[in-house]
Amino acid sequence: SAIHHWLRLEFLVLTLLVTVVAMNVYIGLLGELYSKAVQKKNRLYNHYLASTSYRFISRSIGIRVCSCGFFRHETETRPDGLLWFAYEKEDLVDLSADDD
């Protein structure tokens, strides 16, 4: 029947149209998020390094405490137990990024 043919055609056209519009919105959103991440790339990278280092240090201290010092490894440390942290500000801070 003719009405079923037109309903199928309308369904096909609207399905393709909605799919293309949704894909374009997704691409635009992804592009915007990517550009914000590029502006904050140094901050994101250093946050990743800091959180990974914190997890590693926490685990090594936790293993040492839980094993009563049995798994102790020798590292070069200061007698007062402090660590020295030095950085280049240009490498660490995103100077062109807007603070959100």
Residue pairs with C-beta under 8 A, 6 or more apart in sequence:
36 100
37 44
39 94
39 96
39 97
39 98
40 94
40 97
41 94
42 91
42 92
42 93
42 94
43 93
43 94
43 97
46 92
63 71
64 71
64 72
77 83
78 84
